Amino acid sequence: MKDILLYVYIVMTIVSIFCSCSDNETNNSQQMQTPAVLMGKAYTFDTEDVGEQWKSGKTIGVYMLKDNKVECLEPYCNVKYQTTVNPQGYFTPVNKDDVIFYPQDGSNVSIIGYYPWKETLIDEVYKFDVANQKQTSNFSFLYASNGKGLNKDNNKVELQFRPVLSQILFRLEAGDGVTDEHLMESEIKISGMNTKADFNLLLGIFENASTMKDIELLPLDEENGACGQILPSNSIEGYQVAIKLPKMERTFQWVLSEEIESLKQGMRYICSVKVNLDKIDVVTEEEAIKDWLPGEEHLVTGEENNIQTAIDELPLGVWTKSSNAMLEPMDTWCYQQYKQEIIDVKVELDKELDSNVIYGHFENSGGTWYHNFIAYKMGNAKPQIYTLSFRAKGTVGKKMGCYVKSNESANRNSNLFVVKNTTTGNAGEAQFTLSNSYEMCSIDFDFSQMVESASGSSVVKSTPTALANFYLAFYSSDKNTTTDFYLTDLIFKRKN
């Protein structure tokens, strides 16, 4: 994989704001303020590389701190900046009233930033959960804290955004009496490890690590082994790895502390495992993570998951219905209810999963797909194939439907993005039969095409307006009955 390091250049420019007043005793006065203007590129270690521009619509959070302190300089706390289209490569505040200015008295400050921006922060804490390696909402996170000793005269800073998680990689090699075929379909788990923690944005450290769980690492694409993103830790006592090899009908155990003393932020630990018939030999090395995700496109755009508000991070409680899901802010969960039909939606803790899930209760009385649904509002897609995956369970034998709808016209039966290879025969929706245990569901949507209804077949080309503003919807597709379902682990990403 290509080594990548993300640099964000913050170029400070001087903007003069003239405030004048006049009376019999004073003359006009001028006051100068220096705003922060952010510019960003992603660079590799190749000296010939000119850098990758950030894509449109990506947001970072910015803090200005008092010099050598962890106290935010009000009101510059978690200020939302976004990439611009013209000029390309710059960051500007989403709200024009949120421009960050240096203190006029020339006092020093620090600037820190993180990606991607999140609105629902409590006590400047970014919550992490690495238990489910398939749910990658945390894995695009980058953090920069090198902007020190800045003031209105020293107004340029080059923020270096880096990952804060650790990464562990296992490569399986065939030893004596073992072939590469024996190592196929391996399963690698780590036990004894905390899976949840709070990242303190002001301090730049993890706190309150908790929830010990087994972590199943994701298999490598082109070689035998697995890889995962895990929480840093000064102590790894009790961390144990299980390597299950179905082709050999063997499971080998290995203790991390035999080779690794600690897990550091932003470091990759490569474990080369030679598998023999009756034992394994492990050699490890560590290196700084320079390509946190495979390719600059992922690093800059966060294409690994476009769901910015993960279900597990939603607050517990009952939801209030929305009058129009399409008018909700971007990256917002909601639900719609038609007339007097009964729908209850809430976020609750699933004790078995030890994570928050969405629960929906539907009592339909002839309602249709566009009346009653749970929705996630989003936008800014490209005319390409996207894969939506999630886990769901519910009332046994009942059906749950899913579609993606735009609001380009007033026709209620228009502007559904096309479902690829649907088993229901409906071009605008996919349906799944629920069971009493969580099952993985996956749908491919073609965002280059749209259809006039859930069961329609008249396909038209999608438009920029439709791609800019839409929602994912989940509903009970059985009429005149009661259906409950639960949702978790939602991922929406471009298909390679």
Order of alpha helices (4+ residues) and beta strands (2+ residues): beta-beta-beta-beta-beta-beta-beta-beta-beta-beta-beta-beta-beta-beta-beta-beta-beta-beta-beta-beta-beta-alpha-beta-beta-beta-beta-beta-beta-beta-beta-beta-beta-beta-alpha-beta-beta
